[in-house]
Amino acid sequence: MVHIDYDPNYENWDLLFDIQSGSGNYYRGTVFQRGAGIGTVLSSILRFLLPIGKTVAKEGLQTGNRALGRILQGESAIDALKAESRTAVRNLVAKADEGLKQKGMGKRHAIRHKRRGAKRSKRDILGYV
């Protein structure tokens, strides 16, 4: 066997450099991180507060409507607003108390009945005991 000296100057290194530089097909992940960030935290807080805000807003509109009705009947604005605001607070507390009560009856467990086998007759083939 004849020994040949290796000369790196005669090698074509372009293919190797192209592969190592990342120009080939390879997996590239997402550019931006997605998942539980500040938006997720804020959306969970908003999801909790939105029904409360809706209830308070509805009660506020109803209170304003009742207060305007009392003002149109001739009652002073300050007295009407004081009386209706007390009523609104009582209504909101009652709704909150109602919302905190358990609505269901809890998880029920299925009652399992033992299966009874077919009754065996004490009679023989001819019908005698």
C-alpha positions as CSV (number, residue, x, y, z in Angstrom):
1,M,0.0,0.0,0.0
2,V,1.3,3.3,-1.0
3,H,1.3,6.2,1.5
4,I,-0.2,9.5,0.2
5,D,0.3,12.7,2.2
6,Y,-3.0,14.5,2.9
7,D,-3.0,18.1,1.7
8,P,-6.0,20.2,3.0
9,N,-5.4,22.8,0.4
10,Y,-6.8,20.6,-2.3
11,E,-10.1,19.8,-0.5
12,N,-13.4,21.5,-1.4
13,W,-14.5,23.0,1.9
14,D,-17.4,25.0,0.6
15,L,-19.9,22.1,1.1
16,L,-18.8,21.7,4.8
17,F,-19.0,25.4,5.4
18,D,-22.5,25.6,3.9
19,I,-23.7,22.8,6.2
20,Q,-22.2,24.3,9.3
21,S,-23.3,27.8,8.6
22,G,-27.0,26.8,8.9
23,S,-28.1,27.3,5.3
24,G,-29.4,23.8,5.2
25,N,-32.7,22.4,6.4
26,Y,-32.9,22.4,10.2
27,Y,-35.5,23.0,12.9
28,R,-36.0,26.5,14.0
29,G,-38.2,27.2,17.1
30,T,-40.6,30.1,17.6
31,V,-39.1,33.5,17.6
32,F,-41.2,34.8,20.5
33,Q,-42.0,33.0,23.7
34,R,-45.7,32.1,24.1
35,G,-47.5,30.9,27.2
36,A,-48.1,32.1,30.7
37,G,-46.9,35.7,30.6
38,I,-48.4,38.9,32.0
39,G,-51.3,38.7,29.6
40,T,-52.4,35.3,31.0
41,V,-52.3,36.6,34.5
42,L,-54.3,39.7,33.6
43,S,-56.8,37.7,31.7
44,S,-57.4,35.4,34.6
45,I,-57.9,38.4,36.9
46,L,-60.3,40.0,34.4
47,R,-62.2,36.7,34.0
48,F,-62.8,36.8,37.8
49,L,-63.7,40.5,38.0
50,L,-65.9,40.8,34.9
51,P,-69.0,39.2,36.4
52,I,-68.7,41.3,39.5
53,G,-68.4,44.4,37.5
54,K,-71.4,43.5,35.4
55,T,-73.5,43.0,38.5
56,V,-72.4,46.3,40.0
57,A,-73.0,48.2,36.8
58,K,-76.5,46.7,36.4
59,E,-77.4,47.6,40.0
60,G,-76.0,51.1,39.5
61,L,-78.2,51.7,36.5
62,Q,-81.3,50.4,38.3
63,T,-80.4,52.6,41.3
64,G,-80.0,55.7,39.1
65,N,-83.3,54.9,37.4
66,R,-85.1,54.6,40.8
67,A,-83.5,57.7,42.1
68,L,-84.5,59.7,39.0
69,G,-88.1,58.4,39.4
70,R,-88.1,59.7,43.0
71,I,-86.7,63.1,42.0
72,L,-89.4,63.5,39.3
73,Q,-92.0,62.8,41.9
74,G,-90.8,65.8,43.9
75,E,-88.3,64.4,46.4
76,S,-85.0,66.2,46.9
77,A,-82.1,64.8,44.9
78,I,-79.8,64.2,47.9
79,D,-82.5,62.3,49.9
80,A,-83.4,60.2,46.9
81,L,-79.8,59.3,46.1
82,K,-79.1,58.4,49.8
83,A,-82.1,56.2,50.1
84,E,-81.5,54.4,46.8
85,S,-77.8,53.9,47.4
86,R,-78.6,52.2,50.7
87,T,-81.1,50.0,48.8
88,A,-78.4,49.3,46.1
89,V,-75.9,48.2,48.8
90,R,-78.4,45.9,50.4
91,N,-79.2,44.4,47.0
92,L,-75.5,43.8,46.2
93,V,-74.8,42.2,49.5
94,A,-77.8,39.9,49.1
95,K,-76.6,39.0,45.6
96,A,-73.1,38.3,46.9
97,D,-74.5,36.2,49.7
98,E,-76.7,34.3,47.3
99,G,-73.7,33.7,45.0
100,L,-71.6,32.3,47.8
101,K,-74.1,29.6,48.7
102,Q,-73.5,26.1,47.3
103,K,-75.8,25.6,44.4
104,G,-75.4,21.9,43.9
105,M,-75.7,19.0,46.2
106,G,-72.2,17.7,45.9
107,K,-70.9,14.7,44.0
108,R,-73.2,11.8,44.4
109,H,-71.8,8.3,44.4
110,A,-73.6,5.6,42.4
111,I,-75.3,3.0,44.5
112,R,-74.2,-0.4,43.3
113,H,-76.7,-3.2,43.7
114,K,-75.7,-6.8,43.9
115,R,-77.0,-8.8,41.0
116,R,-79.1,-11.8,41.9
117,G,-78.6,-14.9,40.0
118,A,-81.5,-16.7,38.3
119,K,-83.7,-18.5,40.8
120,R,-83.2,-22.2,40.7
121,S,-86.2,-24.3,40.8
122,K,-86.3,-27.1,43.3
123,R,-88.3,-29.3,41.0
124,D,-87.0,-31.9,38.8
125,I,-87.7,-32.3,35.1
126,L,-91.0,-34.0,35.8
127,G,-92.2,-31.2,38.1
128,Y,-91.7,-33.1,41.4
129,V,-90.0,-31.6,44.5
